[in-house]
Amino acid sequence: MADVRRDLHRGASISTIWALTRTYSLFGDPGGLLETTDDMVAFAASLRSGSVIRSRGGEVFSSDYEVCSTVLRSPDASADMPVARNVLESLLIGPRPPRDRVDPFLDAIISKDGAAHSRMRRLVQPAFTHRVMQGWRDATERVAAQLVEALPDDRPFDLVRDLAAPLPMAVICEILGVPYADRHQFSAWGATLAEGLDRPRSLGQARRMDAASQALVGYLGDLLEQRRAEPAIDLLSSMATAQVDGDRLDNRDIVGTASFLLLAGFETTVNLLGAGTEVLLRHPKQFAELSADPQLIPDLVDEALRYVSPVQYTYRTALAPIELPGGEVLGEGETIVLMLVGANRDPHVFDEPNRFDIHRHNARKHLAFGFGVHHCLGAALARMEAEVTWRHLLARFPDPQAWSLAGTPVPNPGRMIHGLRSLPVQVSGRAPA
């Protein structure tokens, strides 16, 4: 009966959200345009008439770099799901999952605040040391070399399907310790849950996400029990044995964070590699510079992160009033939509922000990985995967004149996450061995 009530609540929430969205968009309200626009860069730019813009639905929006960075580093800005204050907000926010279920979003470190976040980060951090990262680099080098070598030079191929997508999935599975035979299923769960980074568009989609979520956390829960009994050299084992001053992570902490790392570790990298390579193909002179000097590849990664912005926006809710640059105040309980895609193209911070330039001196100031205490835990992994993959790819196919599109790139249907579902290309010939 509880599941029936939950479905009724979710169905009403989804219907209400999209009815309001369509109505708001007709009036040019940012709350409606966020969910209906086809050009997120232009939408973010349209918010520059003020440091913040307020919508009819009560949300606050900002594309201002200083506002976004201020909120992201504020201890009073919560990344957790806001608590409903009335019936309408209850419909819009939707019901929380039952507490006996682990949720890949709400139980991950990314959704924790204050002491709970500090505790989890302190216990998870040992799994991300330089020594551990070196082992991940070795795995990435091995996977990237295999995938790039398998790319054909006599016929078209899909760069997303054949390289950008399988690489981060293989690496995150190896990091977590997922057996090779289970990786296809693991990938399918991840693809379904990635849709959850946007609001579900239908009750059917919400149910599919629920099923994938429970299957994933159930699988990881079983794998965690195996690692507690027989630790291995992987992330699950590291989190299972982590201890600081007698404190340990419990199963809920570990499974929630591992599930979210699957999504974050996959989505950011696949979209950075896919959309970043498409941008590079449109800038052959910079492509040629990179091929001639691979030392520029880290600069490519940062400028691609700024220009592409794989995560287009994120939310924060004020636990207490937050003073914002420009004189505005985010009131207690107010939710702000931080347009990272806009902050990364703020003309007050980045000269000619709509120009792609691997020589940009301050590209690393981008907010693609967030900022402050919730700075992406897997940022170093995503950066390293992109550097390694582009180095192998440009070493094998160094001539930009040999590259051509073999079809129309297909964008990812998501809104919060920006990237490509397909990038058909053809590359004639390869670098001599």
C-alpha positions as a printed Julia matrix, in Angstrom:
433×3 Matrix{Float64}:
  0.0     0.0     0.0
  2.89    2.35    0.78
  4.27    1.84   -2.73
  0.86    2.66   -4.23
  0.67    5.92   -2.23
  4.21    6.75   -3.25
  3.38    6.18   -6.93
  0.26    8.35   -6.64
  2.34   11.1    -5.03
  5.04   10.84   -7.67
  2.5    10.81  -10.5
  0.88   13.97   -9.12
  4.3    15.6    -8.62
  5.41   14.88  -12.19
  2.13   16.09  -13.71
  2.17   19.27  -11.61
  5.79   20.02  -12.42
  5.33   19.79  -16.17
  2.05   21.73  -16.17
  3.73   24.57  -14.25
  6.85   24.33  -16.4
  4.95   24.75  -19.65
  2.95   27.66  -18.21
  6.01   29.44  -16.79
  7.97   29.03  -20.02
  5.23   30.86  -21.95
  5.9    33.91  -19.75
  9.68   33.66  -20.15
 10.08   32.63  -16.51
 13.47   30.99  -15.8
 11.8    28.15  -13.89
 10.02   27.12  -17.08
 12.82   27.93  -19.53
 15.31   25.79  -17.61
 13.24   22.71  -18.46
 12.24   23.65  -22.02
 15.11   25.56  -23.64
 17.15   23.92  -26.4
 20.16   26.18  -25.75
 21.39   26.11  -22.17
 24.31   28.46  -22.94
 21.92   31.13  -24.27
 19.54   30.59  -21.36
 22.36   31.05  -18.87
 23.46   34.22  -20.67
 19.9    35.59  -20.49
 20.18   35.61  -16.67
 22.95   38.22  -16.68
 20.58   41.16  -16.21
 21.21   40.77  -12.48
 23.46   38.83  -10.14
 20.38   36.71   -9.3
 16.99   36.29  -10.97
 13.9    35.11   -9.08
 11.31   32.87  -10.69
  7.57   32.71  -10.12
  8.03   29.3    -8.52
 10.2    30.78   -5.78
 13.57   29.47   -6.99
 16.51   31.82   -7.43
 18.76   31.57  -10.5
 22.28   32.84  -11.13
 24.88   32.68  -13.89
 27.21   35.01  -12.01
 30.58   33.4   -11.25
 31.01   35.18   -7.92
 27.49   34.28   -6.76
 27.93   30.64   -7.77
 31.33   30.28   -6.11
 30.1    32.07   -2.96
 27.14   29.71   -2.57
 29.19   26.61   -3.38
 31.7    27.37   -0.63
 29.15   28.55    1.94
 28.7    26.24    4.96
 25.05   27.38    5.03
 24.32   26.08    1.52
 22.84   22.58    1.68
 23.23   20.05   -1.13
 20.52   17.84    0.39
 16.97   17.67   -0.94
 15.01   20.65    0.44
 12.24   20.05    2.98
  8.73   20.93    1.74
  7.1    23.88    3.53
  3.62   23.5     2.03
  1.46   21.2    -0.11
  2.63   22.69   -3.43
  6.29   22.35   -2.49
  5.59   18.79   -1.33
  4.3    18.0    -4.84
  7.21   19.72   -6.56
  9.92   18.15   -4.41
  8.26   14.75   -4.36
  8.47   12.08   -1.68
 11.73   10.95   -0.19
 12.61    7.28   -0.64
 11.79    5.04    2.35
 14.59    5.15    4.91
 15.1     1.39    4.74
 16.35    1.83    1.17
 19.78    3.08    0.2
 19.53    5.9    -2.35
 22.46    6.56   -4.76
 21.83   10.31   -4.53
 20.61   11.05   -0.99
 22.95    8.62    0.8
 26.09    9.64   -1.09
 28.68   12.04    0.3
 27.59   14.66   -2.27
 24.25   15.1    -0.43
 25.67   15.38    3.08
 26.18   18.66    4.89
 28.09   19.9     7.92
 29.42   17.33   10.37
 27.94   14.39    8.41
 29.77   15.49    5.26
 33.05   16.14    7.09
 32.88   12.72    8.72
 32.3    10.89    5.45
 34.93   12.86    3.57
 37.49   12.16    6.31
 36.79    8.43    6.08
 36.59    8.27    2.27
 39.63   10.47    1.58
 42.22    7.69    2.21
 40.8     5.89   -0.83
 41.88    8.84   -3.01
 45.55    9.19   -2.05
 48.28    9.79   -4.64
 49.42    6.16   -4.32
 45.92    4.85   -4.96
 45.46    7.28   -7.84
 48.63    5.93   -9.46
 47.03    2.48   -9.54
 43.97    4.01  -11.19
 46.23    5.69  -13.77
 47.78    2.33  -14.6
 44.3     0.86  -15.15
 43.28    3.84  -17.29
 46.45    3.61  -19.41
 45.77   -0.07  -20.04
 42.1     0.38  -20.95
 42.72    3.48  -23.1
 45.52    1.78  -25.05
 43.31   -1.24  -25.8
 40.28    0.81  -26.85
 42.21    3.29  -29.02
 44.14    0.5   -30.75
 40.84   -1.21  -31.59
 39.46    1.89  -33.38
 39.31    1.3   -37.17
 41.2     3.5   -39.65
 39.36    2.23  -42.74
 35.71    2.86  -41.84
 33.55    5.13  -39.65
 33.18    4.52  -35.94
 31.26    6.11  -33.07
 33.72    7.8   -30.73
 31.23    7.8   -27.84
 30.15    4.16  -28.18
 33.63    2.81  -28.95
 35.81    4.93  -26.67
 34.31    7.72  -24.55
 31.64    5.52  -22.89
 33.39    2.16  -22.38
 36.59    3.69  -20.97
 35.23    5.35  -17.79
 32.83    2.46  -17.19
 35.66   -0.07  -17.38
 37.85    2.05  -15.12
 35.2     2.74  -12.46
 34.27   -0.95  -12.41
 37.91   -1.9   -11.96
 38.28    0.71   -9.21
 35.19   -0.57   -7.37
 36.17   -4.2    -7.94
 33.2    -5.2   -10.12
 33.91   -8.51  -11.9
 34.32   -8.22  -15.68
 31.34  -10.51  -16.39
 28.97   -8.11  -14.57
 30.07   -4.86  -16.22
 27.45   -4.82  -18.98
 24.65   -4.97  -16.38
 26.46   -2.41  -14.25
 26.62   -0.09  -17.25
 22.88   -0.49  -17.93
 22.0     0.43  -14.33
 24.26    3.47  -14.55
 22.68    4.66  -17.81
 19.17    4.41  -16.33
 20.13    6.21  -13.12
 21.9     8.98  -15.03
 18.46   10.06  -16.22
 17.67   10.78  -12.57
 20.02   13.73  -12.57
 17.12   15.49  -14.3
 13.59   15.34  -12.96
 11.79   12.21  -14.28
  9.45   13.01  -17.15
  6.97   10.22  -16.46
  5.93    7.79  -13.75
  7.23    4.95  -15.93
 10.69    6.56  -16.04
 10.6     7.07  -12.27
  9.78    3.38  -11.79
 12.63    2.3   -14.07
 15.01    4.47  -12.08
 13.74    2.92   -8.83
 14.29   -0.58  -10.17
 17.8     0.25  -11.39
 18.63    1.95   -8.08
 17.57   -1.0    -5.98
 19.28   -3.5    -8.25
 22.52   -1.51   -8.14
 22.59   -0.95   -4.37
 21.63   -4.59   -3.82
 24.5    -5.74   -6.01
 26.99   -3.41   -4.33
 25.71   -4.43   -0.89
 26.42   -8.08   -1.69
 29.84   -7.21   -3.13
 30.64   -5.15   -0.03
 29.89   -8.12    2.23
 32.32  -10.18    0.16
 34.98   -7.49    0.55
 34.46   -7.27    4.3
 35.09  -11.01    4.5
 37.94  -11.01    1.96
 39.37   -7.52    1.31
 40.88   -6.88   -2.1
 42.78   -3.97   -3.65
 39.77   -1.88   -4.66
 37.69    1.09   -3.52
 34.99   -0.94   -1.76
 37.62   -2.7     0.34
 39.32    0.59    1.12
 36.07    2.18    2.33
 35.12   -0.98    4.25
 38.38   -0.93    6.22
 38.73    2.86    6.56
 39.01    3.98   10.17
 39.7     7.38   11.75
 39.81    7.65   15.54
 37.76    4.46   15.84
 35.05    5.72   13.48
 34.08    3.63   10.45
 31.74    3.97    7.48
 28.6     1.84    7.68
 27.12   -0.12    4.77
 24.68    2.67    3.9
 27.49    5.24    3.63
 29.64    2.97    1.48
 26.97    1.67   -0.87
 25.43    5.13   -1.36
 28.79    6.74   -2.13
 29.94    3.87   -4.38
 26.66    4.07   -6.33
 27.02    7.8    -6.82
 30.67    7.44   -7.85
 29.5     5.13  -10.62
 27.29    7.9   -11.98
 29.7    10.78  -11.38
 32.74    8.84  -12.53
 31.01    7.82  -15.73
 28.89   10.8   -16.77
 31.49   13.55  -16.38
 34.19   11.7   -18.28
 32.08   10.32  -21.13
 30.57   13.75  -21.82
 33.88   15.56  -21.49
 35.55   13.19  -23.97
 32.65   13.13  -26.44
 31.71   16.81  -26.51
 35.34   17.88  -26.01
 36.5    15.92  -29.06
 33.71   17.42  -31.16
 34.87   20.91  -30.12
 38.44   19.98  -30.99
 37.39   18.87  -34.48
 35.95   22.35  -35.02
 39.31   23.92  -34.09
 41.88   22.13  -36.31
 44.69   24.61  -35.58
 44.51   23.89  -31.87
 44.16   20.18  -32.7
 47.45   20.39  -34.6
 49.14   22.2   -31.69
 48.07   19.45  -29.29
 49.32   16.71  -31.6
 52.67   18.47  -31.9
 52.95   19.11  -28.16
 51.15   16.6   -25.87
 52.23   18.71  -22.88
 49.28   20.96  -23.79
 46.73   18.2   -23.13
 46.12   19.18  -19.46
 45.29   22.68  -20.77
 42.86   21.1   -23.23
 41.14   19.26  -20.36
 40.56   22.43  -18.34
 39.39   24.51  -21.28
 37.08   21.7   -22.42
 35.64   21.44  -18.89
 35.01   25.2   -18.91
 33.64   25.35  -22.45
 31.55   22.16  -22.44
 30.46   22.24  -18.77
 29.4    18.55  -18.5
 27.3    19.47  -15.44
 25.2    22.41  -16.6
 23.67   23.4   -13.26
 23.2    22.32   -9.67
 21.01   23.25   -6.69
 21.68   24.53   -3.18
 19.22   25.38   -0.37
 20.05   27.99    2.27
 20.11   26.66    5.83
 20.5    30.26    7.01
 20.53   33.61    5.18
 23.48   33.86    2.77
 24.77   37.27    1.67
 25.54   37.25   -2.04
 27.81   39.46   -4.14
 25.78   42.33   -5.55
 23.85   42.92   -2.34
 21.23   40.18   -2.67
 20.45   37.8     0.19
 19.43   34.17   -0.25
 16.85   33.68    2.49
 16.7    30.69    4.81
 14.91   27.84    3.03
 15.31   29.38   -0.44
 16.7    27.19   -3.22
 19.1    28.6    -5.79
 19.85   27.11   -9.22
 23.55   27.65   -9.87
 24.07   27.8   -13.64
 27.6    26.42  -13.84
 27.48   26.66  -17.63
 26.89   30.4   -17.19
 29.51   30.88  -14.48
 32.05   29.13  -16.71
 31.32   31.74  -19.4
 31.09   34.78  -17.17
 32.69   37.64  -19.17
 33.83   39.29  -15.93
 36.1    36.3   -15.29
 36.91   34.81  -18.71
 37.88   37.02  -21.67
 35.82   36.25  -24.78
 34.11   33.42  -22.87
 32.42   31.89  -25.93
 35.78   31.35  -27.62
 37.46   27.94  -27.19
 41.16   28.48  -26.4
 43.52   25.86  -25.03
 45.95   28.69  -24.16
 43.46   30.44  -21.85
 45.51   31.47  -18.82
 42.76   31.03  -16.21
 40.77   28.11  -17.62
 41.38   26.17  -14.42
 39.13   28.62  -12.53
 36.12   26.82  -14.02
 33.43   25.47  -11.69
 32.87   22.25  -13.64
 33.72   20.18  -10.56
 31.97   22.47   -8.11
 33.8    24.41   -5.42
 34.35   24.32   -1.67
 33.49   21.38    0.58
 31.41   19.65   -2.11
 34.13   19.87   -4.76
 33.81   16.64   -6.73
 35.66   13.83   -4.96
 36.35   12.16   -8.32
 37.62   15.3   -10.07
 41.21   14.07  -10.2
 40.03   10.75  -11.66
 37.95   12.39  -14.41
 40.79   14.77  -15.28
 43.3    11.94  -15.41
 41.04    9.73  -17.57
 40.56   12.54  -20.09
 44.29   13.35  -20.23
 45.28    9.72  -20.74
 42.6     9.02  -23.35
 43.29   12.14  -25.44
 47.01   11.44  -25.33
 46.5     7.93  -26.72
 43.94    9.13  -29.27
 46.07   12.0   -30.61
 49.16    9.82  -30.71
 47.41    7.32  -32.95
 45.48    9.83  -35.11
 47.57   13.05  -34.93
 46.56   14.69  -38.24
 43.44   16.88  -37.88
 43.04   16.83  -41.67
 42.5    13.07  -41.5
 39.49   13.46  -39.21
 35.94   14.06  -40.47
 32.42   13.7   -39.16
 30.72   10.6   -40.55
 27.23   11.7   -39.52
 25.39   14.11  -37.27
 26.41   14.14  -33.59
 23.51   13.16  -31.33
 23.23   15.18  -28.09
 22.53   13.59  -24.75
 18.81   14.05  -23.96
 19.53   15.14  -20.4
 19.44   18.78  -19.31
 21.54   18.88  -16.16
 24.19   16.74  -17.86
 25.52   17.99  -21.21
 27.28   15.81  -23.73
 26.86   13.56  -26.72
 25.12   10.22  -27.05
 26.84    9.63  -30.4
 29.78   11.15  -32.31
 30.21    9.36  -35.67
 33.65   10.04  -37.13
 36.06    8.66  -39.69
 39.82    8.92  -39.48
 41.88    7.97  -42.53
 45.2     6.46  -41.63
 47.17    6.45  -38.4
 50.52    7.64  -37.12
 53.4     5.38  -38.12
 54.38    2.93  -35.4
